[in-house]
Amino acid sequence: MSNLSSEDEDLSKTKVVQTQVSTDSSDYEEGFDSSKLSPEAKGGDKDSQMATQQPLPRRKRFIPKYDVEGVYKVALGEDTQIQVEMVIGTHVNAQFPWKAVSKVKIMETIDVGGELSEFFALKAQIEVYPDNDILMGYIVDESKDVDEFYICCTNEARDHCKQQSDRFIKRQEKKLEKAVQKKPRPWKSLGSEIEIKELIPINSRPLMEMEIRVKFPKYYEPKHLKVRDTNASRDGYIELTPYRQKFNNVFRRRVDCGSQAAPPTMHSYAQTVLKYPQNMWTQSIADALGKVDDKEAGGDTGIENVEMTEDKGPGSSDEEEEEVEGTTDEVGLQAYKNALLRMRRPSYIKKINNFMTTINNEIISMVELNTVMDMYCNDYPKLMSEQAVDVYDTMTFEEYVCFTDVRAKDKYVSCAVFHPMWSGIVAIGYSDGSPTVIKTVSSRADPIQRAVYGLNPVLIWSHIDSLIPKLFLESPREVKVLSFCPFNENILIGGCINGQIILWDLTNKLENVERMEVLSEKREKYRIAMNAHMGWMKNVQDNAVVQPTALSNLITSHYGPITSINWLSPNFTVTPTGKSIFNNDKKKSLMFFSGSDDGVILIWNLSVENVTQFEGKKVKKSKRVPKRPSGLLVDVSDYKVLDRVLQPCYKIVLGAAGQPQTLPVQSFGMNAPVIKYINTPRNTGTGRKYFTSEIVKQCEADNNTILYCGSQHGEHIRITWEGHEFNTGEVVNSEYADIKYSCCIHDGIISSTQKNPFINHITLTVGGKILAIWSDKLSSKPLTWKKRPYRLTAGVWSLYKPSLFFVTTSEGDLETWDLLLRSDQPIAIQTLSGNMLTGISLHTLPLAKNIIGVSDVNGSFRLFLDPPIFMIENPNYTGRMEATIIRELKVMQSFMAWQDEWMLNNPQILQEMRRKEGELLALKEDEKRREREEEEKRLEEEAEARRHEKMKVVGPEERWQKIIQRLIERTIAVKKRINRAELIEQEKPLRELEAQRLEKERRMLEIMKKQKTIFNDTVAILFPEAIKKEEKVKKSLLSDNKHNLKKSYLEEYTYLKNSSIATVRENPFQAKFSWDSTLVEGKERRQALNAHEDFINLHKLRLDEEGKAPPPPPPVIVKEIEAEPSEKLDIF
């Protein structure tokens, strides 16, 4: 390009300018005067014109002119605007200011108001106006306090204003159309098809497994209605009794109840149970059929019967003798004798012996089985019998104290954590939203206004004082999660809504607030006097306010709100390359993990030794003060050097490489640090217990890189990470997590994920209406899960018993579960609040009466005392819990192996299940589409009804009633001495709000009417191939026989040619030209261009009167002359 000549460059520039002129020609149709161009632009030197290209003149801005004859300005008040239907914002606005007003209405206002009417000065012009409607226009001028309007009192003025208004509107619409419409360009793929496909709903969630336990066999037991006491039931209604009428009570003397005809329950016996048993080896009823004196009956039945008969004394009744005689069956006895004779044959005995020899082994196994278990006994009732569970009276939680602050009004408790080393101290963070509370769009505040003007309270409370918090921790952004360091008593970490980590150093902060300052009486009076005279001075020495010590670097922090924080054991360290290594005895780490809904888990290191690796701004040292005074260095934290430079050392991405979607983390669980707390008394005078931490030694085998993550969509995954062998060169080294499995068993956001403090491979998750227990030894499925009839909001393991955990619900209940007692339902349910409970926290320190904290939807945090039964510690509990888990693992593994084998052997059943699922989904989609169409139809009908309601014409009687009503209102206002101007001024904001509301409704109706068009346009933009129509074949009016058609056209060509030539010759074109008319037109144009002709004529007349001939005109030189605007040359 550098070899091009200057002439080529000039030509290229000329082409560009010509193109611009051609494309923008429409913009220069109006207001462009060619006479203002320089002679060079008109046709000067071509080379110089190409060399220096003059910029095109800007188009003149069109401003409509309404100040013509017949147009008057009128200032109208609110009442007059309503009378003539010219209310600003309702009938007219800045976009459409003109409206035709009925002449009758204007005359009515003049007749009613008289000289006070705004139209009285124009009464004559309005009466002379011939038409029935008068054109009026709103003058948009915010600088004036009154509303002014144009009124056209002549037809010429009306036509002129209409023309100017239409012209201005067209220009605005054309300008808007040019700004909105863009030239389409061919699509160039940059890989965004993957993100578009992510918006398409795909049913990828696996089927949910249901565990059903029923009682078998199930007998028919009809249920009977029973009377419920409305006062005793929770959902009972209030009984409304009449207080004026009296009714005579009719006492019930008889009760008629209907019941279904059902057969009575019968107990059937097995055939091995004899009606008349004699001994355990009897296998036949033949002995019972023999007579008393029958010796051939076999066995000893007859002999015993004879003895029994002889033993009976004379006191026996005749009925007993009849019963004994009635037991003899002659027919059965004869049949038995015949069978006995057949059985004594040698051939039959041989057959019996052979048969017994053949089935000898089978008979022996049956006898053995019969001795072990009863085959004819129903075991299901015994298995399903409810075992008695010891429910103690001490299972109820006793309320201790409640924390509520005015600064947290209309806020939720986002997080509450107890201090791990100071008893009774809890940090509570408040936010505008909670993950367990569903908020509507209208209730959400403006995020920008919230970030600038909103409060972000983080309060430190003590159980001793529930009225005033001990410390107020300031934060630049809303804090979503808090976490105390378990082995450093002064560090509190918070996660902000913008993804930043905030750190507070509480060293000596609580002691300064609680320290009592002792002053003498004189000094106390002096301080009170000084404070009274210095009320104007702002107190900046408030010890209760704690500034943040450090904030993380915004660029390398999370991109979404932080939802969870967990601490790493100080015995291990994660290197910048992601490797988890074991520390020696002297070196201890200070690291924690943070999760966010951006799908990333970051690992942070708070060690001040590593601050050199951060790149922060270099602070210029002052030469005047080489060293800060010692008084200013007292409360300076060691972690202040991390402010604005703290960044993560490693990043774990919860997603697959090459895929844009990630898992929005709501909570995740990992192994907690193993810390031993030792009580160390301090003389603070507060009664608070203080503990020191002792880190328990661990080995490399205790290093566990397994994380359980719960998402905001109800998906639960188990991940691990490995790290890199080398530095990848990124600012923060990152790695895609190794997802072991993913399970979507929860039907809502997983609000809690916590590891068992006694058994590390057990994890509790709570989300939606389901709670589940997971094990590291079982993949893709939980050990057990239960579904509750209401939503669960939070869950936490007990610190005393490994099988005990607590769950809060949306109904305001606290459920207590103990897996060793029963796993099908909670052992205790206690209602703590009438509203939803949003969170639960446990006091981690061992106390005689420990406490548990529960937060509700009202922003309150309440402390309850634990029942003594839940604080019993027994080493045997851990062994029993592990045995229960091993048993459940075996059951689940055997069931999964059988299920896989069965599905492998029956593939056709799986296909049928998938087919039915597809049909069910199709029916659901059709039902949704039908409901959506019905809703659209209903909205259209309502909008049409409202439109017809507005179009109703008001008759003369109703109009007269309105006028009379206004007159009455004015009369009352005069008598009551009400200043109508002030009243109207006070009502103005309300009317503006009402007008804005009506305008919004009108726009919403217009948008709803265009929803199909908007939807089709969106589909056309996102999925153009979906609406691509087949090209229609254009129908030709010509015949298919093109050869004959061409021949006929050629034959007619000669005739058409000759006739056209003859017509031209007979009618020659003659151009009419006249010098006189040309000179006249030239003079007229000259007069129009010369604006100072009158002054020139006056000058000529003055010269003629003086008798002096004017000087000869100078010779005309073709050159550009620069003259003042007032000087003109008259050349003829």
Disulfide bonds with the S-S distance in Angstrom:
none
